[in-house]
Amino acid sequence: MRRFGAVLACVAALQAAPVLAAEAPAGASQETGATYQARFLLGVEALHAGNPMRAAAIFEPLLAETGSPRVKLELARALYLLQDYARAEQLFREVLARPDLPWRVGENIRVYLDEIDMATGVIKFSVGVVSDSNPRNFTNSREVMIGGQTLAVVPPEDNRQVTGVRLSVRGYRPLDKRRQTTAFFTAAYADFPGATFDRLSGDVGLAQAVPGLSWLKAKAGFEGARLDGRTLYRFPYVGALAAMAPSDGYRLLGELKLGRLQVPQMPHLDSNNLFLVGKLSYPPALGLAFSNEATLERADASEAAYSYRGGSLGGTVVWPSDTLDTRFTLYGSAGVRRYDGVDPLFGNRRQDTRYTASLDLLRPSLRIRGYQPQIGIVYERTDSTLDFFSFSKLGLRFQLES
């Protein structure tokens, strides 16, 4: 991660130049201003050379003399590389709060703040209102073929749009001074009228840095969920996390999970599962930020009819509008899941094609009692060769996140 930070430091220093210029104090001579600029460039060169201590020694007095936000930004990066996370975070946030900050620089700063959270530990809460038009993921079809006969499908009476409250918490905590071992957890609870669709889910585990490979961590954890007071599934797993910066402005993230899925209410779905996801973020262009993701999955159950393999491709576009003071995030994905055998009930082999699209709006400058509001809409659709498993749904969400 240090190498990644140094790369961003060099790139963003040049990107920030037009707006966050090193300015001499009022009344200073042109010669003095040139001296400030020369000292600033020496600090940038030190960051290029991988010497954050020298860079900090240059930027500290320069910031005191000029108050330049660009100098403050580079000092924050130097302190980050020196693992002085408290001071680095304070300076990053001061720069991030500037109303004239280019969003491209702001995105780079947020990456650093996320890395600081991972290094020092953080707990974040969110509370919101969610809506689901099809809480049972029930089929859109009104007729299905079973055993060669066409049967009418009657939707459950309670499968109508529901609106409830969702609470969530997530956190990371280093367990040793070198921050080689980290504990992590996420938990979410959705409360709907009648309790039928109340859902509790969570993921807890440990991540361990791999010696000699700063970009790689091994992990082990446990996922689970309960629906209407009953266990929906359990998933103990082992895996790995990877974070790399293959070239300037790019960031590559990857995760691997391997575990045993247990479904107490439907034991025929118990399976050994493999899940792999990769995400690539690109340098901002045309006033937009782009990223792509790909997933691969494999499940081996005791029967071929319930074993499957699949994958998906997705993409995200972020448009930060300075005029509207709003960040628009558009996401879309498509995936296929193919089952290995013929379904014993429907007499055909199942294949699902899944689509997801969402739009989220966030106003960076708006805070409500320290929480940031966000609204979004998500549409999901599954088309299956077995009509009973085809469905669509629309969800709305409003949340406040710390």
Secondary structure as GFF3:
##gff-version 3
##sequence-region A 1 402
A	DSSP	alpha_helix	2	15	.	.	.	ID=ss1
A	DSSP	alpha_helix	30	48	.	.	.	ID=ss2
A	DSSP	alpha_helix	52	66	.	.	.	ID=ss3
A	DSSP	alpha_helix	69	81	.	.	.	ID=ss4
A	DSSP	alpha_helix	85	96	.	.	.	ID=ss5
A	DSSP	alpha_helix	103	120	.	.	.	ID=ss6
A	DSSP	beta_strand	122	132	.	.	.	ID=ss7
A	DSSP	beta_strand	143	146	.	.	.	ID=ss8
A	DSSP	beta_strand	149	152	.	.	.	ID=ss9
A	DSSP	beta_strand	162	174	.	.	.	ID=ss10
A	DSSP	beta_strand	181	191	.	.	.	ID=ss11
A	DSSP	beta_strand	199	210	.	.	.	ID=ss12
A	DSSP	beta_strand	213	227	.	.	.	ID=ss13
A	DSSP	beta_strand	230	244	.	.	.	ID=ss14
A	DSSP	beta_strand	251	261	.	.	.	ID=ss15
A	DSSP	three_ten_helix	267	269	.	.	.	ID=ss16
A	DSSP	beta_strand	271	281	.	.	.	ID=ss17
A	DSSP	beta_strand	289	301	.	.	.	ID=ss18
A	DSSP	three_ten_helix	304	306	.	.	.	ID=ss19
A	DSSP	beta_strand	308	321	.	.	.	ID=ss20
A	DSSP	beta_strand	326	342	.	.	.	ID=ss21
A	DSSP	beta_strand	349	362	.	.	.	ID=ss22
A	DSSP	beta_strand	372	384	.	.	.	ID=ss23
A	DSSP	three_ten_helix	387	389	.	.	.	ID=ss24
A	DSSP	beta_strand	391	401	.	.	.	ID=ss25
###
